[in-house]
Amino acid sequence: MSVVDGVVEGAVSAGPGPGRLTSRTRLTLVVLLVAQFMLAVDFSILNVALPVIGRGLGFSLADLQWIATAFALCAAGFTLLFGRVADLFGRRRLFLGGLAVLGLASLAGGLATGPEMLIVARVLQGLATAAVTPAGLSLLTTSFPEGPLRQKALGLNGALMSAGFTTGAVLGGILTDLLSWRWSFFLNVPVAAAVLLIAPMVLAESRPSDRPRLDVPGALTVTLGLLAVVLGFTRAGEHGWGEPVALLVLAAGALLLIAFYLIERKAPAPLVPVGVLHRRTVAWGNIAGVLAFVTETSLVFLLTLYLQRVLGFSPLAAGLSFGVLGLGTVLGGTLAPRVVARTGTRATLITGALVQTVATAALLALGTTAGSLALLLPATFVGGIGNMLLIVAFMITATSGLPDHEQGLATGLATMSQQIGITMGTPVMSAIATGAMATTTVTGVLHGIRVAVAADTALVLVTALVGALFLRAPAQE
């Protein structure tokens, strides 16, 4: 039994009763949720500020996108590797080390005097995110036993992570307009310091007594493969799906991932045991997770484009409009554990996807006047609830039924799905919207957005079908 198992026992036996949090596990939950919320905010907090940063530090227009891409590449590409490293060398150690790097990188980013320094800071932020996110999520799942406690913890985690992405868009606009874009970096420093101060007192370390060797060939192929896939999708979103370099990079990524699978079949200590990938809940649960994050984060991009290019909103006003979506995700996260307890994870996943499908389809009726806000605001609120039901059900499905020593792997896969979805969503939908715009007039832009929203709706519906057709095994219930 690991040290973390002792925390689980404390969560069950030391509290007032089964399914109740003790003071220690409540503080553990707060520390982990604060860290995950901060990481989610980082994904979107600079989006509104990019033009201002570019002018202030001398970025060329072509290089400006690397502020976001450098972060996303590292956050998605290294997540699976760090998830396994957390299993082998200690989850708390990686969690605390990653937070320290994040704080220092954020300080460097806020003090940046040129493009090179800022890009290095973003790379380090992405690497820190790739380390902290799976380590924190595996600490969360191993600190609470399967059942109501874990479902409650994952529900709050999912709500705060989704709300964090939306909050980042709002907060980035406020900080840039009222203070400076540099505060989008500085904000992380005191939060990281506070978590680093409290976490060692409440988080127990966990590492195996016998440490197997790290699967270096597997680590190299999966990391390079994921980097290539994310870079290929990003480039395709910028230059079109027929761009030769984008296609070449995507093909290289696919070949590397195939090589990774073949390596793992014969590796004595595989990074990802093939048997885990054969679990229906892990494989199809993560596919549903990718689609869940692709659809919601790309919808934020499409609606930002709609609010600014069609309705003429300022970046700050557009950001504030997403507050309703944030409220919907928080409500969905609090409702999700109850829905799961009553109906099961599969039914919750399908219900959430169907609710999100209907809400997204309603956005096809958006027009060119401000009166469309009467449709946009309730639709995004309801869609946020549905998306959060879907995300919480995905997280429970993809991390259930596995022993504690594989939780870092399971959460690494789930986190990788989340970050690939976040990274892929915007370039994919941007390419669809741009390709459908016959003109750059308001009418042309609206047409492109509607086509992309229709594609987004179809993907959410596919997610519901994945749950209905491939998650029928009773093991995850």
Secondary structure per residue as TSV (DSSP state, phi and psi in degrees):
chain	resnum	aa	ss	phi	psi
A	1	M	-	360.0	131.1
A	2	S	-	-81.4	169.9
A	3	V	H	-61.3	-37.6
A	4	V	H	-63.4	-33.3
A	5	D	H	-58.1	-33.6
A	6	G	H	-63.5	-36.2
A	7	V	H	-65.3	-40.1
A	8	V	H	-61.6	-44.5
A	9	E	H	-61.8	-39.5
A	10	G	H	-63.1	-36.0
A	11	A	H	-64.6	-28.1
A	12	V	H	-94.0	-44.5
A	13	S	H	-93.5	-28.4
A	14	A	S	-85.0	-14.8
A	15	G	S	-84.4	-175.6
A	16	P	S	-64.9	-23.2
A	17	G	S	172.9	171.4
A	18	P	T	-56.8	140.7
A	19	G	T	79.3	6.2
A	20	R	-	-111.4	144.1
A	21	L	-	-83.9	138.4
A	22	T	-	-85.4	171.6
A	23	S	H	-63.0	-36.7
A	24	R	H	-68.7	-47.9
A	25	T	H	-69.2	-28.8
A	26	R	H	-65.1	-42.4
A	27	L	H	-68.2	-38.2
A	28	T	H	-57.8	-46.1
A	29	L	H	-61.9	-43.9
A	30	V	H	-61.5	-46.1
A	31	V	H	-60.1	-47.1
A	32	L	H	-67.7	-39.1
A	33	L	H	-68.7	-38.4
A	34	V	H	-61.2	-43.4
A	35	A	H	-63.8	-44.9
A	36	Q	H	-66.7	-37.4
A	37	F	H	-63.6	-42.7
A	38	M	H	-61.2	-41.3
A	39	L	H	-65.3	-38.9
A	40	A	H	-66.4	-38.9
A	41	V	H	-60.4	-37.6
A	42	D	H	-62.2	-26.0
A	43	F	H	-65.0	-28.5
A	44	S	H	-127.1	-5.0
A	45	I	T	-67.5	-23.8
A	46	L	T	-94.3	-6.9
A	47	N	T	-57.5	-47.2
A	48	V	T	-70.1	-28.6
A	49	A	T	-87.2	-6.2
A	50	L	H	-54.6	-47.4
A	51	P	H	-60.7	-38.3
A	52	V	H	-67.2	-42.6
A	53	I	H	-62.1	-43.1
A	54	G	H	-58.0	-44.9
A	55	R	H	-68.7	-37.2
A	56	G	H	-72.2	-35.4
A	57	L	H	-107.3	-1.8
A	58	G	T	82.4	30.7
A	59	F	-	-72.5	139.4
A	60	S	-	-74.0	160.3
A	61	L	T	-60.2	-37.7
A	62	A	T	-69.4	-30.5
A	63	D	T	-90.1	-9.3
A	64	L	T	-60.6	-37.0
A	65	Q	T	-65.3	-17.4
A	66	W	H	-69.7	-17.1
A	67	I	H	-61.7	-40.7
A	68	A	H	-84.7	-40.7
A	69	T	H	-67.4	-40.1
A	70	A	H	-59.7	-40.1
A	71	F	H	-67.7	-49.0
A	72	A	H	-65.0	-39.1
A	73	L	H	-59.2	-48.1
A	74	C	H	-71.6	-40.3
A	75	A	H	-62.0	-39.8
A	76	A	H	-85.3	-40.5
A	77	G	H	-69.8	-31.5
A	78	F	T	-103.6	0.9
A	79	T	H	-62.3	-46.9
A	80	L	H	-64.5	-41.2
A	81	L	H	-60.2	-49.2
A	82	F	H	-69.2	-29.9
A	83	G	H	-61.5	-39.5
A	84	R	H	-74.7	-37.4
A	85	V	H	-59.1	-37.9
A	86	A	H	-62.3	-39.4
A	87	D	H	-63.4	-39.3
A	88	L	H	-84.9	-36.7
A	89	F	H	-117.5	0.9
A	90	G	-	117.7	120.5
A	91	R	H	-71.3	-44.2
A	92	R	H	-64.7	-40.7
A	93	R	H	-58.8	-46.1
A	94	L	H	-68.8	-38.9
A	95	F	H	-59.8	-48.8
A	96	L	H	-69.9	-41.3
A	97	G	H	-62.8	-42.6
A	98	G	H	-63.8	-39.8
A	99	L	H	-64.0	-38.9
A	100	A	H	-63.0	-43.2
A	101	V	H	-63.8	-40.6
A	102	L	H	-61.5	-44.3
A	103	G	H	-62.1	-44.8
A	104	L	H	-67.9	-40.7
A	105	A	H	-65.2	-37.7
A	106	S	H	-66.5	-39.4
A	107	L	H	-63.3	-42.8
A	108	A	H	-64.3	-40.2
A	109	G	H	-63.3	-41.2
A	110	G	H	-67.2	-26.6
A	111	L	T	-96.8	3.3
A	112	A	-	-57.0	138.5
A	113	T	-	-112.4	-2.9
A	114	G	S	-159.8	170.0
A	115	P	H	-58.6	-40.8
A	116	E	H	-61.7	-45.4
A	117	M	H	-64.9	-38.1
A	118	L	H	-68.4	-41.2
A	119	I	H	-65.7	-39.9
A	120	V	H	-61.0	-42.4
A	121	A	H	-62.2	-39.9
A	122	R	H	-68.7	-37.4
A	123	V	H	-60.8	-46.0
A	124	L	H	-65.6	-37.2
A	125	Q	H	-62.0	-41.6
A	126	G	H	-64.7	-42.8
A	127	L	H	-64.0	-41.0
A	128	A	H	-63.4	-40.4
A	129	T	H	-63.3	-41.0
A	130	A	H	-64.2	-27.1
A	131	A	H	-85.6	-46.6
A	132	V	H	-72.8	-38.7
A	133	T	H	-63.1	-54.6
A	134	P	H	-68.2	-34.7
A	135	A	H	-63.9	-43.6
A	136	G	H	-66.4	-39.4
A	137	L	H	-69.8	-36.9
A	138	S	H	-70.6	-34.8
A	139	L	H	-62.0	-36.4
A	140	L	H	-66.0	-47.0
A	141	T	H	-71.2	-32.7
A	142	T	H	-84.3	-13.3
A	143	S	H	-85.6	-11.0
A	144	F	S	-133.6	133.4
A	145	P	-	-70.8	156.4
A	146	E	T	-58.3	138.9
A	147	G	T	128.3	-156.6
A	148	P	H	-57.9	-39.9
A	149	L	H	-63.2	-47.3
A	150	R	H	-67.6	-38.6
A	151	Q	H	-62.8	-40.4
A	152	K	H	-63.9	-43.9
A	153	A	H	-64.6	-44.3
A	154	L	H	-68.5	-33.5
A	155	G	H	-63.8	-46.0
A	156	L	H	-65.1	-39.7
A	157	N	H	-62.5	-46.5
A	158	G	H	-63.6	-41.2
A	159	A	H	-62.8	-45.1
A	160	L	H	-70.4	-33.9
A	161	M	H	-69.1	-42.7
A	162	S	H	-68.2	-43.1
A	163	A	H	-64.2	-32.8
A	164	G	H	-64.0	-39.4
A	165	F	H	-62.0	-43.0
A	166	T	H	-69.6	-42.3
A	167	T	H	-60.3	-36.2
A	168	G	H	-59.2	-41.2
A	169	A	H	-64.3	-41.0
A	170	V	H	-69.6	-49.0
A	171	L	H	-65.6	-37.7
A	172	G	H	-60.0	-41.3
A	173	G	H	-66.0	-42.5
A	174	I	H	-64.5	-49.1
A	175	L	H	-64.0	-40.9
A	176	T	H	-66.7	-41.2
A	177	D	H	-74.1	-39.8
A	178	L	H	-94.9	-31.0
A	179	L	T	-121.6	-91.5
A	180	S	-	-164.5	153.5
A	181	W	T	-60.0	-23.9
A	182	R	T	-61.4	-28.1
A	183	W	H	-69.8	-17.6
A	184	S	H	-65.5	-26.8
A	185	F	H	-88.4	-48.5
A	186	F	H	-58.9	-28.8
A	187	L	T	-57.3	-31.6
A	188	N	H	-70.1	-27.8
A	189	V	H	-63.8	-54.2
A	190	P	H	-66.6	-32.4
A	191	V	H	-66.3	-45.7
A	192	A	H	-62.6	-40.0
A	193	A	H	-63.6	-41.8
A	194	A	H	-65.0	-43.0
A	195	V	H	-65.0	-41.6
A	196	L	H	-63.5	-29.5
A	197	L	H	-73.9	-40.5
A	198	I	H	-89.8	-37.4
A	199	A	H	-54.7	-44.4
A	200	P	H	-60.1	-22.3
A	201	M	H	-83.1	-19.0
A	202	V	H	-121.7	-16.9
A	203	L	-	-99.9	126.3
A	204	A	-	-89.6	143.6
A	205	E	-	-75.8	152.9
A	206	S	-	-145.5	126.1
A	207	R	-	-155.4	149.7
A	208	P	-	-70.4	152.7
A	209	S	S	-69.4	-35.3
A	210	D	S	-110.3	114.6
A	211	R	-	-91.3	113.4
A	212	P	-	-71.8	161.0
A	213	R	-	-70.5	144.2
A	214	L	-	-70.0	135.4
A	215	D	-	-75.3	87.8
A	216	V	H	-65.6	-47.8
A	217	P	H	-58.8	-41.6
A	218	G	H	-64.3	-42.1
A	219	A	H	-62.0	-43.3
A	220	L	H	-65.9	-46.4
A	221	T	H	-68.3	-41.1
A	222	V	H	-71.9	-38.2
A	223	T	H	-67.3	-47.9
A	224	L	H	-65.1	-36.6
A	225	G	H	-64.0	-45.4
A	226	L	H	-65.8	-41.1
A	227	L	H	-58.9	-43.3
A	228	A	H	-65.9	-41.8
A	229	V	H	-64.0	-46.5
A	230	V	H	-64.3	-43.9
A	231	L	H	-63.8	-39.7
A	232	G	H	-63.6	-43.9
A	233	F	H	-64.8	-40.0
A	234	T	H	-63.4	-44.8
A	235	R	H	-66.5	-38.3
A	236	A	H	-63.4	-37.7
A	237	G	H	-64.6	-30.4
A	238	E	H	-85.8	-38.6
A	239	H	H	-114.1	-3.2
A	240	G	-	101.6	154.9
A	241	W	T	-75.0	-11.0
A	242	G	T	-94.3	2.5
A	243	E	-	-68.6	123.6
A	244	P	H	-57.8	-42.3
A	245	V	H	-63.5	-41.4
A	246	A	H	-61.6	-44.5
A	247	L	H	-65.0	-39.4
A	248	L	H	-65.0	-44.1
A	249	V	H	-65.7	-41.8
A	250	L	H	-62.2	-41.2
A	251	A	H	-64.2	-41.7
A	252	A	H	-62.5	-40.8
A	253	G	H	-62.7	-42.9
A	254	A	H	-62.2	-42.7
A	255	L	H	-65.2	-39.9
A	256	L	H	-64.8	-38.3
A	257	L	H	-70.0	-34.8
A	258	I	H	-64.5	-43.2
A	259	A	H	-61.5	-38.4
A	260	F	H	-60.2	-45.4
A	261	Y	H	-61.6	-42.8
A	262	L	H	-66.2	-38.0
A	263	I	H	-64.4	-42.9
A	264	E	H	-65.8	-26.7
A	265	R	H	-66.4	-26.9
A	266	K	H	-115.1	-6.6
A	267	A	-	-67.9	136.2
A	268	P	S	-67.1	-33.2
A	269	A	S	-132.2	75.9
A	270	P	-	-66.4	148.3
A	271	L	S	-63.1	-42.0
A	272	V	S	-128.4	103.2
A	273	P	-	-56.1	129.9
A	274	V	H	-59.8	-30.5
A	275	G	H	-60.6	-33.3
A	276	V	H	-65.9	-40.9
A	277	L	H	-67.6	-22.3
A	278	H	T	-80.0	-11.1
A	279	R	-	-69.2	127.6
A	280	R	H	-60.7	-40.0
A	281	T	H	-65.5	-38.3
A	282	V	H	-71.1	-50.2
A	283	A	H	-66.2	-57.1
A	284	W	H	-76.3	-28.6
A	285	G	H	-62.5	-40.9
A	286	N	H	-73.0	-31.7
A	287	I	H	-62.8	-43.5
A	288	A	H	-62.1	-37.1
A	289	G	H	-65.1	-43.5
A	290	V	H	-57.8	-47.4
A	291	L	H	-64.6	-36.8
A	292	A	H	-62.1	-43.8
A	293	F	H	-78.8	-32.8
A	294	V	H	-59.0	-45.9
A	295	T	H	-71.8	-41.2
A	296	E	H	-76.7	-44.4
A	297	T	H	-69.9	-35.4
A	298	S	H	-69.7	-30.3
A	299	L	H	-66.1	-36.5
A	300	V	H	-59.6	-42.9
A	301	F	H	-62.4	-47.2
A	302	L	H	-62.9	-40.1
A	303	L	H	-73.8	-30.3
A	304	T	H	-61.8	-44.6
A	305	L	H	-61.0	-42.6
A	306	Y	I	-63.9	-48.4
A	307	L	I	-64.5	-36.4
A	308	Q	I	-89.2	-42.2
A	309	R	I	-88.1	-28.7
A	310	V	I	-98.4	-48.7
A	311	L	S	-91.1	-11.6
A	312	G	-	77.3	24.0
A	313	F	-	-71.3	152.3
A	314	S	-	-75.1	161.6
A	315	P	H	-56.1	-38.4
A	316	L	H	-66.1	-46.2
A	317	A	H	-64.1	-39.1
A	318	A	H	-63.7	-42.8
A	319	G	H	-62.2	-43.3
A	320	L	H	-63.9	-28.6
A	321	S	H	-63.4	-22.8
A	322	F	T	-83.1	-1.0
A	323	G	H	-59.2	-33.9
A	324	V	H	-65.4	-41.5
A	325	L	H	-61.1	-42.1
A	326	G	H	-60.3	-41.4
A	327	L	H	-62.5	-39.5
A	328	G	H	-63.4	-40.2
A	329	T	H	-69.2	-38.1
A	330	V	H	-64.2	-44.5
A	331	L	H	-62.8	-42.8
A	332	G	H	-61.7	-38.4
A	333	G	H	-67.1	-34.4
A	334	T	H	-76.7	-30.0
A	335	L	H	-79.3	-29.7
A	336	A	H	-55.6	-47.0
A	337	P	H	-60.0	-35.7
A	338	R	H	-68.2	-41.1
A	339	V	H	-64.9	-42.0
A	340	V	H	-61.2	-44.0
A	341	A	H	-61.7	-33.5
A	342	R	H	-86.6	-36.6
A	343	T	H	-116.8	-17.7
A	344	G	-	97.8	160.6
A	345	T	H	-67.3	-40.9
A	346	R	H	-63.1	-46.7
A	347	A	H	-63.7	-37.6
A	348	T	H	-65.6	-42.6
A	349	L	H	-60.5	-46.6
A	350	I	H	-66.0	-44.0
A	351	T	H	-60.6	-46.5
A	352	G	H	-60.5	-42.3
A	353	A	H	-65.2	-39.5
A	354	L	H	-68.3	-40.6
A	355	V	H	-62.0	-44.0
A	356	Q	H	-65.5	-36.3
A	357	T	H	-60.5	-48.2
A	358	V	H	-63.7	-43.5
A	359	A	H	-65.2	-40.0
A	360	T	H	-69.2	-40.7
A	361	A	H	-61.1	-32.8
A	362	A	H	-61.8	-27.3
A	363	L	G	-70.6	-10.6
A	364	L	G	-65.1	-18.2
A	365	A	G	-90.1	4.6
A	366	L	-	-60.6	141.2
A	367	G	-	-115.7	-159.2
A	368	T	S	-103.4	7.0
A	369	T	S	-115.9	161.2
A	370	A	G	-64.3	-16.5
A	371	G	G	-61.9	-18.6
A	372	S	G	-67.5	-14.6
A	373	L	H	-61.5	-28.3
A	374	A	H	-63.9	-22.1
A	375	L	H	-95.3	-43.7
A	376	L	H	-62.3	-46.2
A	377	L	H	-65.2	-51.2
A	378	P	H	-66.4	-33.1
A	379	A	H	-66.1	-42.0
A	380	T	H	-70.1	-33.6
A	381	F	H	-62.2	-50.8
A	382	V	H	-65.7	-40.8
A	383	G	H	-62.0	-36.4
A	384	G	H	-63.7	-39.6
A	385	I	H	-61.9	-49.0
A	386	G	H	-61.7	-44.1
A	387	N	H	-62.6	-36.7
A	388	M	H	-72.2	-36.1
A	389	L	H	-58.2	-42.5
A	390	L	H	-64.9	-45.7
A	391	I	H	-67.5	-43.6
A	392	V	H	-63.9	-42.4
A	393	A	H	-63.0	-38.6
A	394	F	H	-62.0	-46.7
A	395	M	H	-61.9	-42.8
A	396	I	H	-65.8	-44.5
A	397	T	H	-61.6	-46.1
A	398	A	H	-75.7	-14.5
A	399	T	H	-117.2	3.4
A	400	S	T	-93.1	154.5
A	401	G	T	78.3	12.3
A	402	L	-	-116.0	146.7
A	403	P	-	-68.4	162.8
A	404	D	G	-58.2	-36.6
A	405	H	G	-70.8	-9.6
A	406	E	G	-108.9	7.0
A	407	Q	H	-67.8	-34.9
A	408	G	H	-62.3	-38.6
A	409	L	H	-65.6	-48.0
A	410	A	H	-62.4	-45.4
A	411	T	H	-71.7	-30.4
A	412	G	H	-63.2	-42.9
A	413	L	H	-63.4	-43.9
A	414	A	H	-64.7	-40.7
A	415	T	H	-68.1	-39.0
A	416	M	H	-61.2	-42.4
A	417	S	H	-59.9	-44.1
A	418	Q	H	-60.2	-47.7
A	419	Q	H	-75.5	-33.0
A	420	I	H	-65.9	-40.6
A	421	G	H	-61.5	-45.1
A	422	I	H	-62.3	-41.8
A	423	T	H	-71.6	-40.2
A	424	M	H	-77.6	-31.3
A	425	G	H	-56.8	-49.9
A	426	T	H	-65.0	-50.7
A	427	P	H	-62.5	-35.7
A	428	V	H	-65.5	-51.2
A	429	M	H	-71.0	-29.4
A	430	S	H	-63.3	-43.0
A	431	A	H	-64.1	-40.8
A	432	I	H	-64.9	-46.6
A	433	A	H	-64.6	-45.5
A	434	T	H	-64.7	-40.8
A	435	G	H	-65.9	-26.4
A	436	A	H	-90.1	-6.3
A	437	M	-	-82.2	108.1
A	438	A	S	-71.1	-33.4
A	439	T	S	-138.3	170.9
A	440	T	S	-97.4	11.9
A	441	T	S	-72.4	170.0
A	442	V	H	-57.1	-42.9
A	443	T	H	-64.6	-41.6
A	444	G	H	-65.5	-42.1
A	445	V	H	-64.1	-42.5
A	446	L	H	-62.1	-39.2
A	447	H	H	-62.2	-44.9
A	448	G	H	-61.4	-40.7
A	449	I	H	-64.6	-40.7
A	450	R	H	-63.5	-40.1
A	451	V	H	-62.2	-43.4
A	452	A	H	-67.1	-37.7
A	453	V	H	-63.8	-38.4
A	454	A	H	-63.0	-41.5
A	455	A	H	-64.3	-39.7
A	456	D	H	-61.8	-43.5
A	457	T	H	-60.1	-42.6
A	458	A	H	-63.1	-38.8
A	459	L	H	-66.6	-37.8
A	460	V	H	-65.3	-39.3
A	461	L	H	-64.2	-38.3
A	462	V	H	-60.0	-38.4
A	463	T	H	-60.8	-42.5
A	464	A	H	-62.2	-39.2
A	465	L	H	-67.1	-37.5
A	466	V	H	-58.7	-45.2
A	467	G	H	-64.1	-41.4
A	468	A	H	-70.5	-37.0
A	469	L	H	-93.1	-33.3
A	470	F	H	-117.6	-3.3
A	471	L	-	-113.7	40.0
A	472	R	-	-85.3	-9.6
A	473	A	-	-64.7	136.6
A	474	P	G	-74.7	-5.3
A	475	A	G	-62.4	-32.2
A	476	Q	G	-85.6	-6.4
A	477	E	-	-80.9	360.0
